[in-house]
Amino acid sequence: MILARTLIFGFPLLVAAVAWWAAAESHRSRTQPSDGIVVMLPQSVPALNPFLPATEVEREIIDLVHEPLLRIGAEGALQPVLAELWRWSQDVTCWFVDAATAKRAQELLQAQIGETNRWAEWHLSSTRVADNMLLLNFSDANAGGVQRALEVIAGLELQPIAFWRIERRTPLRQAWDKFIAGSSQARQIQRVWFDGANACEIVVTGPSQRLFDELHRFFDANTNEPTTMNPLAEVGALSEPVLDLDIRPGQRWHDGTPVTAADARATIEFLRSRDWPLPNREALRHIQSLEAQNNGSRLHVTYRRRYGPALGAFAGLPMLPAAWLHDHPDAKETDFIHQAPAGAGTHRIAARDARSLILVPVNHDKTAARFLFNFSASPLMTQIGVRTSTVDLVWPAAAADRTHLTQLRFTPPRQRLVVLWNTRHDILKNVRLREALAQATDTDDLIRSLPGRLGHVDASLFAPGLWFSTQAKRLPFQLEAAQKTLTDEGWPRDVAGTARSPDRSMQFKLLVPSGDALHTQTAQRLVAQWSKLGAQVTIETVEDAQTLAQRLHEHQFDAALLDQRFEVSWDQLPWWHSSQAAPGGTNFCGVTDPQIDLLLEALDAEVEPAHVPARVRELEAKLLPLHPMLTLFTTHDEAAAVPSLQNMTATAEPTAGWTLRALAVPPKRKPAAPAINLKLRTPE
């Protein structure tokens, strides 16, 4: 009886106490100036590793605290941040038999200035001699003056330059360092570039037989696994593209120290040594060397080959202080939590504990907002905070009662869902059948019926919202037209509704990664939609990412449902070039077309951002009619806000998306920016 009375009277008191505590906690959230924004989140406090954000919220907090060299602005164009100027140029290096011959070559080139100034015609900026090496710098990476300059010194005794690739089944770097330290022939090796742990490519000058005899003896000793060494090419001069980025003067880390090119170099070297899944990682792979020049005001990046999208690798890539990276060479999640690096962003971390994070503006800008993030917030605490008007933003929106949070905003799309067709498949090799499947796909139905916040997507190969995005139109849903296409191609439907040719029914398998409800339900909806066309599709699940990758590389699939992550890159060569269509390559769809190959190569080599849109249009005009890929929808986070929160207006379609930066730093009215808001530094 006593226990019953305790429960009857005690339970309401307990609820009231919890409510009082939650209200007190919410009120505590408001103990800051009126310009503060309080955010409730059910997730735990993030580590804030700038390079591995686990959620969209963490990504956007990082974007407030840390700054990149470049950023994609609101208009979708590259914008300067820590770097204010950039310039592409070309370094050409020649080696001679001795220093006297190198000096003679320099004198021959200097004699070409004269009255006509052939240097200006060639875009030759400077020459420099170091021992038996002559270094030429050309201001225009696209110029044809390199060959004409080399013709002037062709009569001198140039040392041959050979490219070799060295591979083994076991890690190579440690043994390589040991060889370089002890070999008398190592001085002939001018460049080394590691391609993963077990392979490298080297540049060798002069006669090299003795060098490779010594390499074979060293690497093949005490092992049953021989090291392979294969020649790649031989040239008379080494040509290397160079990207210079000038650091904006006056930039400082939150601890007051200046931002320099040494910080950028240390950050990039730190990332190159790790196998983290970074966007645009391919661009980092092509870097040969990095230097901090001009007393730390210029980052000098040398590439092993001409790679146009290299500039995009620095867009949105946070920079960290070199001193912090030196003190944390093997930085782990705990280091980012307990000894967080200083940032250079608009906000700094003012306080942090197990359940909250406070960000304050760095420059005390009255227009910039403060943030208080409350993590691990329970549904009860979130609802009380909303009802007592002590919460401004709930993320994700599903964690809140939307009665008082009527304004919804959607974060920018980071990826989209696509179907890849194996164009080698007996049925799917017919482009008209792939076109019919696209016409029979109702993306509006997918977006309405599937869970989560999904957005409409175009048919372009590239991420939406970038300056070169084409917004290519998808084929509209037209089931009757799709059925007619099948009939015209010799696949009429039988009495059971199955499309048939004279010798088979239209059957194929859809490969789907397991463990993701969105993938599974999307696949089920697609199977249902395509059945109305007459296609009999079976879902085949893959248990792990490694198996999925193997199936794709070996072309062991009919069709595959995949996430496609967006990157700031215009390089599509790995996915569609004929050289990647063989088993083991990354052209999973198997597209092989010589004209498309040429367009891909031209786009891959384009270093001028302003010229990229025209090349993209040329490529898509040729590739998209082949229907190698079916785009479905983008995925978004959804945040809910109080109606009074500034810069928060409800939207029905998540196109460009909304970010915390839009709240933190309201845009100032200014004249429209040019398409590429970066200054081109003139040659020195």
For each residue, the residues with C-beta under 8 A, 3 or more apart:
1: 4 5
2: 5 6
3: 6 7
4: 1 7 8
5: 1 2 8 9
6: 2 3 9 10
7: 3 4 10 11
8: 4 5 11
9: 5 6 12 13
10: 6 7 13 14
11: 7 8 14 15
12: 9 15 16
13: 9 10 16 17
14: 10 11 17 18
15: 11 12 18 19
16: 12 13 19 20
17: 13 14 20 21
18: 14 15 21 22 380
19: 15 16 22 23 380 384
20: 16 17 23 24
21: 17 18 24 25
22: 18 19 25 26 378 380 381 384 385
23: 19 20 26 27 384 388 390
24: 20 21 27 28
25: 21 22 28 29 374 381
26: 22 23 29 30 381 384 385 388 390 391
27: 23 24 30 31 388 390
28: 24 25 31
29: 25 26 38 372 374 385 390 391
30: 26 27 36 38 390
31: 27 28
32: 36 358 370 372
33: 36 370
34:
35: 366 369 370
36: 30 32 33 369 370 371 372
37: 369 370 371 372 392 393 645 663
38: 29 30 372 374 385 390 391 392 393
39: 371 372 373 374 391 392 393 394 395
40: 374 377 381 382 385 391 393 394 395 399 400
41: 57 373 374 375 376 377 394 395 399
42: 375 376 377 378 379 382 396 399
43: 46 55 57 375 376
44: 375 376
45: 337 352 353 354 355 356 357 375 376
46: 43 53 54 55 57 58 61 375
47: 54 58 333 336 337
48: 58 61 62 65 336 337 340
49: 52 53 331 333 336
50: 53 62 65 66 318 320 336 341
51: 271 276 278 317 318
52: 49 276 277
53: 46 49 50 56 58 59 62
54: 46 47 58
55: 43 46 58 59 637
56: 53 59 60 411 414 637
57: 41 43 46 60 61 373 395 637
58: 46 47 48 53 54 55 61 62
59: 53 55 56 62 63
60: 56 57 63 64 411 659 660 661
61: 46 48 57 58 64 65 357 359 373 660
62: 48 50 53 58 59 65 66 318
63: 59 60 66 316 345 659 660 661
64: 60 61 345 346 347 359 371 660 661 664
65: 48 50 61 62 343 345 347 348 349 359
66: 50 62 63 318 319 320 343 344 345
67: 81 82 251 318 319 343 344 345
68: 71 81 82 314 315 316 317 318 319
69: 81 82 83 245 264 299 314 315 317 319
70: 78 79 80 81 83 311 314 315 316 678
71: 68 78 79 81 315 316
72: 76 77 78 79 315 316 465 466 568
73: 76 77 78 79 673 677
74: 656 667
75: 467 673
76: 72 73 465 466 467 469
77: 72 73 467 673 674 675 676 677
78: 70 71 72 73 311 312 315 467 609 676 677 678
79: 70 71 72 73 673 677 678
80: 70 83 84 85 248 677 678 679
81: 67 68 69 70 71 248
82: 67 68 69 247 248 251 259 264 319 344
83: 69 70 80 86 245 246 247 248 264 299 314
84: 80 246 247 248 249 679
85: 80 245 246 678 679 680 681
86: 83 243 244 245 246 311 678 679 680 681
87: 139 243 244 680 681 683
88: 141 241 242 243 607 608
89: 125 137 138 139 140 141 241 242 244 683
90: 137 138 140 141 143 146 239 240 241 242
91: 135 136 137 138 239 240 241 242 302
92: 135 136 137 138 146 149 150 237 238 239 240
93: 133 134 135 136 190 237 238 240
94: 102 105 133 134 136 150 153 158 159 236 237 238
95: 102 132 133 134 158 159 161 190 205 206
96: 99 101 102 105 132 133 134 156 157 158 159
97: 101 132 157 159
98: 101 102 132
99: 96 102 103 129 131 132
100: 103 104
101: 96 97 98 104 105 132 156 157
102: 94 95 96 98 99 105 106 129 131 132 133 134
103: 99 100 106 107 129
104: 100 101 107 108 156
105: 94 96 101 102 108 109 134 153 156
106: 102 103 109 110 127 128 129 134
107: 103 104 110 111
108: 104 105 111 112 152 153 156
109: 105 106 112 119 124 127 136 149 152 153
110: 106 107 113 127
111: 107 108 114
112: 108 109 118 119 149 152
113: 110 117 118 119
114: 111 117 118
115:
116: 121
117: 113 114 120 121
118: 112 113 114 121 122 124 148
119: 109 112 113 122 124 125
120: 117 123
121: 116 117 118 145 148
122: 118 119 138 143 145 146 148 149
123: 120 138 139 140 143 145 683
124: 109 118 119 127 136 137 138 139 145 149
125: 89 119 137 138 139 683 684
126: 136 137
127: 106 109 110 124 134 135 136 137
128: 106 134 135 137
129: 99 102 103 106 133 134 135
130: 133 135
131: 99 102
132: 95 96 97 98 99 101 102 159
133: 93 94 95 96 102 129 130
134: 93 94 95 96 102 105 106 127 128 129 153
135: 91 92 93 127 128 129 130
136: 91 92 93 94 109 124 126 127 146 149
137: 89 90 91 92 124 125 126 127 128 242
138: 89 90 91 92 122 123 124 125 141 143 145 146 149
139: 87 89 123 124 125 143 683
140: 89 90 123 143 145
141: 88 89 90 138 241 306 607
142: 607 608
143: 90 122 123 138 139 140 146
144: 147 148
145: 121 122 123 124 138 140 148 149
146: 90 92 122 136 138 143 149 150 237 239
147: 144 150 151
148: 118 121 122 144 145 151 152
149: 92 109 112 122 124 136 138 145 146 152 153
150: 92 94 146 147 153 154 236 237
151: 147 148 154
152: 108 109 112 148 149
153: 94 105 108 109 134 149 150 156 158
154: 150 151 158
155:
156: 96 101 104 105 108 153
157: 96 97 101
158: 94 95 96 153 154 236 237
159: 94 95 96 97 132 205 206
160: 205 206 207 234 236
161: 95 190 203 204 205 234 235 236 237 238
162: 203 204 205 208 231 233 234
163: 201 202 203 204 231 232 233 234 235
164: 201 202 204 212 229 230 231 232
165: 195 199 200 201 229 230 232
166: 172 199 200 201 202 215 219 227 228 229
167: 172 198 199 227 228 230
168: 172 198 199 219 225 226 227 228
169: 198 225
170: 198 223 225
171: 174 175 197 198
172: 166 167 168 175 176 194 197 198 199 200
173: 176 177 194 197 200
174: 171 177 178
175: 171 172 178 179 218 219
176: 172 173 179 180 192 200
177: 173 174 180 181
178: 174 175 181 182
179: 175 176 182 183 186 215 218 219
180: 176 177 183 186 189
181: 177 178
182: 178 179
183: 179 180 186 211 214 218
184: 187
185: 188 210 211 214
186: 179 180 183 189 211
187: 184
188: 185 204 205 206 208 211
189: 180 186 192 202 203 204 211
190: 93 95 161 203 204 205 238
191: 202 203 238 288 304
192: 176 189 200 201 202 203
193: 200 201 202 288 304
194: 172 173 197 199 200
195: 165 199 200 201 285
196: 199
197: 171 172 173 194
198: 167 168 169 170 171 172
199: 165 166 167 168 172 194 195 196
200: 165 166 172 173 176 192 193 194 195
201: 163 164 165 166 192 193 195 232 304
202: 163 164 166 189 191 192 193
203: 161 162 163 189 190 191 192 238
204: 161 162 163 164 188 189 190 208 211
205: 95 159 160 161 162 188 190
206: 95 159 160 188
207: 160 210
208: 162 188 204 211 212
209: 212 213
210: 185 207 213 214
211: 183 185 186 188 189 204 208 214 215
212: 164 208 209 215 216 229
213: 209 210 216 217
214: 183 185 210 211 217 218
215: 166 179 211 212 218 219 227 229
216: 212 213 219 220 227 229
217: 213 214 220 221
218: 175 179 183 214 215 221
219: 166 168 175 179 215 216 223 227
220: 216 217 223 226 227
221: 217 218
222:
223: 170 219 220 226
224:
225: 168 169 170
226: 168 220 223
227: 166 167 168 215 216 219 220
228: 166 167 168
229: 164 165 166 212 215 216
230: 164 165 167
231: 162 163 164 234
232: 163 164 165 201
233: 162 163
234: 160 161 162 163 231
235: 161 163 238 239
236: 94 150 158 160 161
237: 92 93 94 146 150 158 161
238: 92 93 94 161 190 191 203 235
239: 90 91 92 146 235
240: 90 91 92 93 288 302 303 304
241: 88 89 90 91 141 302 303 305 306 307 310 607
242: 88 89 90 91 137 300 301 302 303
243: 86 87 88 301 303 310 311
244: 86 87 89 293 298 299 300 301 681
245: 69 83 85 86 261 264 298 299 301 314
246: 83 84 85 86 294 297 298 299 681
247: 82 83 84 251 259 260 261 264 296 297 298 299
248: 80 81 82 83 84 251 259
249: 84 297
250:
251: 67 82 247 248 258 259 344
252: 256 257 258 259 344
253: 256 257 258 259 263 321 342 343 344
254: 342 343 344 348 362
255: 321 342
256: 252 253
257: 252 253 321 323 342
258: 251 252 253 296
259: 82 247 248 251 252 253 263 319 344
260: 247 263 264 292 296 297 322
261: 245 247 264 265 292 293 294 296 297 298 299 300
262: 265 266 292 296 322
263: 253 259 260 266 267 319 320 321 322
264: 69 82 83 245 247 260 261 267 268 292 299 319
265: 261 262 268 269 290 291 292 299 322
266: 262 263 269 270 320 321 322 325 326
267: 263 264 270 271 317 318 319 320 322 325
268: 264 265 271 272 284 287 290 301
269: 265 266 272 273 290
270: 266 267 273 274 320 325 331
271: 51 267 268 274 276 278 284 317
272: 268 269 284 285 287
273: 269 270
274: 270 271
275:
276: 51 52 271
277: 52 281
278: 51 271 281 284 317
279: 316 317 565 566 567 568
280: 283 284 309 312 313 315 317 567 568 569
281: 277 278 284 285
282: 285 286 569 571 574
283: 280 286 287 307 309 310 312 313 569 571
284: 268 271 272 278 280 281 287 313
285: 195 272 281 282
286: 282 283 303 304 305 307 310
287: 268 272 283 284 290 301 302 303 304 310
288: 191 193 240 302 303 304
289: 301 302
290: 265 268 269 287 299 300 301 302
291: 265 299 300 302
292: 260 261 262 264 265 296 298 299 300
293: 244 261 297 298 299 300
294: 246 261 297 298
295:
296: 247 258 260 261 262 292
297: 246 247 249 260 261 293 294
298: 244 245 246 247 261 292 293 294
299: 69 83 244 245 246 247 261 264 265 290 291 292 293
300: 242 244 261 290 291 292 293
301: 242 243 244 245 268 287 289 290 310
302: 91 240 241 242 287 288 289 290 291
303: 240 241 242 243 286 287 288 306 307 310
304: 191 193 201 240 286 287 288
305: 241 286
306: 141 241 303 605 607
307: 241 283 286 303 310 571 604 605
308: 311 570 571 603 604 605 606 607 612
309: 280 283 312 313 568 569 570 571 604
310: 241 243 283 286 287 301 303 307 313 607
311: 70 78 86 243 308 314 315 607 609
312: 78 280 283 309 315 567 568 569 570
313: 280 283 284 309 310 317 568 569
314: 68 69 70 83 245 311 317
315: 68 69 70 71 72 78 280 311 312 568
316: 63 68 70 71 72 279 568
317: 51 68 69 267 271 278 279 280 313 314
318: 50 51 62 66 67 68 267 343
319: 66 67 68 69 82 259 263 264 267 344
320: 50 66 263 266 267 270 324 325 341
321: 253 255 257 263 266 324 325 341 342
322: 260 262 263 265 266 267 325 326
323: 257 326 327
324: 320 321 327 328 339 341 342
325: 266 267 270 320 321 322 328 329 331 341
326: 266 322 323 329
327: 323 324
328: 324 325 331 335 339 341
329: 325 326
330:
331: 49 270 325 328 335 336
332: 335 336
333: 47 49 336 337
334: 337 338
335: 328 331 332 338 339
336: 47 48 49 50 331 332 333 339 340 341
337: 45 47 48 333 334 340
338: 334 335
339: 324 328 335 336
340: 48 336 337 349 352
341: 50 320 321 324 325 328 336
342: 253 254 255 257 321 324 348
343: 65 66 67 253 254 318 348 349
344: 66 67 82 251 252 253 254 259 319
345: 63 64 65 66 67 348 362
346: 64 361 362 363 365 368 661 664 665
347: 64 65 359 360 361 362 368 371 664
348: 65 254 342 343 345 359 360 362
349: 65 340 343 352 357 358 359
350: 358 359 360
351: 356 357 358
352: 45 340 349 356 357 358
353: 45 356
354: 45
355: 45 374 375 376
356: 45 351 352 353 372 373 374 375
357: 45 61 349 351 352 371 372 373 375
358: 32 349 350 351 352 370 371 372 373
359: 61 64 65 347 348 349 350 370 371 373 664
360: 347 348 350 370
361: 346 347 364 365 368 369 370 664
362: 254 345 346 347 348
363: 346 368
364: 361
365: 346 361 368 665
366: 35
367: 665 666
368: 346 347 361 363 365 664 665
369: 35 36 37 361 663 664
370: 32 33 35 36 37 358 359 360 361
371: 36 37 39 64 347 357 358 359 660 664
372: 29 32 36 37 38 39 356 357 358
373: 39 41 57 61 356 357 358 359
374: 25 29 38 39 40 41 355 356 377 381 385
375: 41 42 43 44 45 46 355 356 357
376: 41 42 43 44 45 355
377: 40 41 42 374 381 382 385 399
378: 22 42 381 382
379: 42 382 383 399
380: 18 19 22 383 384
381: 22 25 26 40 374 377 378 384 385
382: 40 42 377 378 379 385 386 391 394 399 400
383: 379 380 386 387 400 401
384: 19 22 23 26 380 381 387 388
385: 22 26 29 38 40 374 377 381 382 388 390 391
386: 382 383 389 391 394 400 401 403 404 405 642
387: 383 384 401 404
388: 23 26 27 384 385
389: 386 404 642
390: 23 26 27 29 30 38 385
391: 26 29 38 39 40 382 385 386 394 642
392: 37 38 39 641 642 645
393: 37 38 39 40 639 640 641 642 645
394: 39 40 41 382 386 391 397 399 400 405 639 640 641
395: 39 40 41 57 399 637 639 640
396: 42 399 637 638 639
397: 394 400 402 405 408 638 639 640
398: 638
399: 40 41 42 377 379 382 394 395 396
400: 40 382 383 386 394 397 405 640
401: 383 386 387 404 405
402: 397 405 406 640
403: 386 406
404: 386 387 389 401 642
405: 386 394 397 400 401 402 640 641 642
406: 402 403 640 643 650
407: 640 641 642 643 645 648 649 650
408: 397 638 639 640 641 650 651
409: 638 639 641 648 650 651 658
410: 453 455 636 637 638 639 651 654 657 658
411: 56 60 414 636 637 638 639 654 657 658 659
412: 465 636 656 657 658 659
413: 416 455 457 463 464 566 634 635 636 654 657
414: 56 411 565 566 635
415: 563 564 565 566 634 635
416: 413 457 563 564 566 631 632 633 634 635
417: 518 519 522 561 562 563 564 631 632 633 634 635
418: 561 562 563 564 629 630 631 632
419: 510 526 559 560 561 562 629 630 632
420: 552 557 559 560 562 588 589 628 629
421: 425 428 434 437 559 589 627 628 629 630
422: 425 428 555 557 558 559 560 588 589 590
423: 428 429 431 434 589 590 591 626 628
424: 429 555 590
425: 421 422 428 429 508 558 559
426: 429
427: 430 433 504 506 507 508
428: 421 422 423 425 433 434 508 558 559
429: 423 424 425 426
430: 427 433 434 489
431: 423 434 435 625 626 627
432: 435 436 485 488 489
433: 427 428 430 436 437 485 486 489 491 506
434: 421 423 428 430 431 437 438 626 627 628 630
435: 431 432 438 439 475 485 627
436: 432 433 439 440 482 483 485 486 489 533
437: 421 433 434 440 441 482 530 533 535 630
438: 434 435 441 474 475 627 630
439: 435 436 475 476 477 478 479 481 482 485
440: 436 437 477 479 482 483 529 530 532 533 535
441: 437 438 446 477 526 529 530 630 632
442: 445 446 477 529
443: 446 447 456 457 474 477 632 633
444: 447 448 477
445: 442 448 449 525 529
446: 441 442 443 449 450 454 522 525 526 632 633
447: 443 444 450 454 455 456 633
448: 444 445
449: 445 446 525
450: 446 447 454 518 521 522 525
451: 517 518 521
452: 518 635 636
453: 410 635 636 637 638 654
454: 446 447 450 633 634 635 636
455: 410 413 447 633 634 635 636 653 654 655
456: 443 447 633 634 653
457: 413 416 443 464 474 631 632 633 634
458: 464 469 470 471 472 473 474 631
459: 472 473 474 475 624 631
460: 464 469 470 471 472 620 631
461: 572 616 619 620 623 624 629
462: 466 468 469 470 570 572 616
463: 413 466 469 566 567 568
464: 413 457 458 460 469 471 566 634 655
465: 72 76 412 469 655 656 657
466: 72 76 462 463 469 568
467: 75 76 77 78 609 612 613 675 676
468: 462 570 609 612 613 616
469: 76 458 460 462 463 464 465 466
470: 458 460 462 613 616 617 620
471: 458 460 464
472: 458 459 460 620 624
473: 458 459
474: 438 443 457 458 459 631
475: 435 438 439 459 478
476: 439
477: 439 440 441 442 443 444
478: 439 475 481 482
479: 439 440 482 483 532 533
480: 483 484
481: 439 478 484 485
482: 436 437 439 440 478 479 485 486 533
483: 436 440 479 480 486 487 493 533 534
484: 480 481 487 488
485: 432 433 435 436 439 481 482 488 489
486: 433 436 482 483 489 491 492 493 499 506 533 534
487: 483 484 490 491 492 493
488: 432 484 485
489: 430 432 433 436 485 486
490: 487 501 502
491: 433 486 487 499 500 501 506 534
492: 486 487 499 500
493: 483 486 487 497 498 499 500 534
494: 497 498 500
495:
496:
497: 493 494 531 532 534
498: 493 494 505 506 534 536
499: 486 491 492 493 505 506 533 534 535
500: 491 492 493 494 504 505 506 534
501: 490 491 504 505 506
502: 490
503:
504: 427 500 501 507
505: 498 499 500 501 536
506: 427 433 486 491 498 499 500 501 534 535 536
507: 427 504 535 536 537 538
508: 425 427 428 535 537 538 558 559
509: 537 538 539 540 557 558 559
510: 419 523 526 527 537 538 539 540 558 559 560 561
511: 540 542 548 551 557 558 559 560 561
512: 519 520 523 539 540 541 542 560 561
513: 516 519 541 542 545 548 561 562
514: 519 520 541 542 543
515: 543
516: 513 519 520
517: 451 520 521
518: 417 450 451 452 521 522 635
519: 417 512 513 514 516 522 523 561
520: 512 514 516 517 523 524 541
521: 450 451 517 518 524 525
522: 417 446 450 518 519 525 526 561 632
523: 510 512 519 520 526 527 539 561
524: 520 521 527 528 539
525: 445 446 449 450 521 522 528 529
526: 419 441 446 510 522 523 529 530 537 561
527: 510 523 524 530 531 537 538 539
528: 524 525 531 532
529: 440 441 442 445 525 526 532 533
530: 437 440 441 526 527 533 535 537
531: 497 527 528 534 535 536 537
532: 440 479 497 528 529
533: 436 437 440 479 482 483 486 499 529 530
534: 483 486 491 493 497 498 499 500 506 531
535: 437 440 499 506 507 508 530 531
536: 498 505 506 507 531
537: 507 508 509 510 526 527 530 531 559
538: 507 508 509 510 527
539: 509 510 512 523 524 527
540: 509 510 511 512
541: 512 513 514 520
542: 511 512 513 514 547 548 551
543: 514 515 547
544: 547 548
545: 513 548 549
546: 549 550
547: 542 543 544 550 551
548: 511 513 542 544 545 551 552 560
549: 545 546 552 553
550: 546 547 553 554 556
551: 511 542 547 548 554 556 557 560
552: 420 548 549 555 557 560 588
553: 549 550 583 584 585 586 588
554: 550 551 583 584
555: 422 424 552 583 588 590
556: 550 551
557: 420 422 509 511 551 552 560 588
558: 422 425 428 508 509 510 511
559: 419 420 421 422 425 428 508 509 510 511 537
560: 419 420 422 510 511 512 548 551 552 557 588
561: 417 418 419 510 511 512 513 519 522 523 526
562: 417 418 419 420 513
563: 415 416 417 418
564: 415 416 417 418
565: 279 414 415
566: 279 413 414 415 416 463 464
567: 279 280 312 463
568: 72 279 280 309 312 313 315 316 463 466
569: 280 282 283 309 312 313
570: 308 309 312 462 468 603 606 612 615 616
571: 282 283 307 308 309 574 603 604
572: 461 462 575 576 600 603 604 619
573: 576 577 580 600 601 603 604
574: 282 571 577 580 586 587
575: 572 580 586 587 588 589
576: 572 573 580 587 589 591 596 600 623 628
577: 573 574 580 581 587 596 597 600 601
578: 581 587 591 592 593 594 596 597
579: 582 585 587 597
580: 573 574 575 576 577 585 586 587
581: 577 578 585 587 590 591 592
582: 579 585
583: 553 554 555
584: 553 554
585: 553 579 580 581 582
586: 553 574 575 580
587: 574 575 576 577 578 579 580 581 590 591
588: 420 422 552 553 555 557 560 575
589: 420 421 422 423 575 576 628 629
590: 422 423 424 555 581 587
591: 423 576 578 581 587 596 623 626 628
592: 578 581
593: 578 596 597 622 623 626
594: 578 597 598
595: 598 599 622
596: 576 577 578 591 593 599 600 619 622 623
597: 577 578 579 593 594 600 601
598: 594 595 601 602
599: 595 596 602 603 615 618 619 622 623
600: 572 573 576 577 596 597 603 604 619
601: 573 577 597 598 604 605
602: 598 599 605 606 615
603: 308 570 571 572 573 599 600 606 612 615 616 619
604: 307 308 309 571 572 573 600 601
605: 306 307 308 601 602
606: 308 570 602 603 611 612 615
607: 88 141 142 241 306 308 310 311
608: 88 142 611 612
609: 78 311 467 468 612 676 678
610: 613 675 676
611: 606 608 614 615
612: 308 467 468 570 603 606 608 609 615 616
613: 467 468 470 610 616 617
614: 611 617 618
615: 570 599 602 603 606 611 612 618 619
616: 461 462 468 470 570 603 612 613 619 620
617: 470 613 614 620 621
618: 599 614 615 621 622
619: 461 572 596 599 600 603 615 616 622 623
620: 460 461 470 472 616 617 623 624
621: 617 618 624 625
622: 593 595 596 599 618 619 625
623: 461 576 591 593 596 599 619 620 626 628
624: 459 461 472 620 621 627
625: 431 621 622
626: 423 431 434 591 593 623
627: 421 431 434 435 438 624 630
628: 420 421 423 434 576 589 591 623
629: 418 419 420 421 461 589
630: 418 419 421 434 437 438 441 627
631: 416 417 418 457 458 459 460 474
632: 416 417 418 419 441 443 446 457 522
633: 416 417 443 446 447 454 455 456 457
634: 413 415 416 417 454 455 456 457 464 654
635: 413 414 415 416 417 452 453 454 455 518
636: 410 411 412 413 452 453 454 455 654 657
637: 55 56 57 395 396 410 411 453
638: 396 397 398 408 409 410 411 453
639: 393 394 395 396 397 408 409 410 411 658
640: 393 394 395 397 400 402 405 406 407 408
641: 392 393 394 405 407 408 409 645 648
642: 386 389 391 392 393 404 405 407 645
643: 406 407 648
644:
645: 37 392 393 407 641 642 648 663
646: 663 666
647: 662 663 666
648: 407 409 641 643 645 658 663
649: 407
650: 406 407 408 409
651: 408 409 410 654 655 658
652:
653: 455 456
654: 410 411 413 453 455 634 636 651 657
655: 455 464 465 651
656: 74 412 465
657: 410 411 412 413 465 636 654
658: 409 410 411 412 639 648 651 662
659: 60 63 411 412 662 663
660: 60 61 63 64 371 663 664
661: 60 63 64 346 664 665
662: 647 658 659 665 666 667
663: 37 369 645 646 647 648 659 660 666
664: 64 346 347 359 361 368 369 371 660 661
665: 346 365 367 368 661 662
666: 367 646 647 662 663
667: 74 662
668:
669:
670: 673
671:
672:
673: 73 75 77 79 670 677
674: 77 677
675: 77 467 610
676: 77 78 467 609 610
677: 73 77 78 79 80 673 674
678: 70 78 79 80 85 86 609
679: 80 84 85 86
680: 85 86 87
681: 85 86 87 244 246
682:
683: 87 89 123 125 139
684: 125
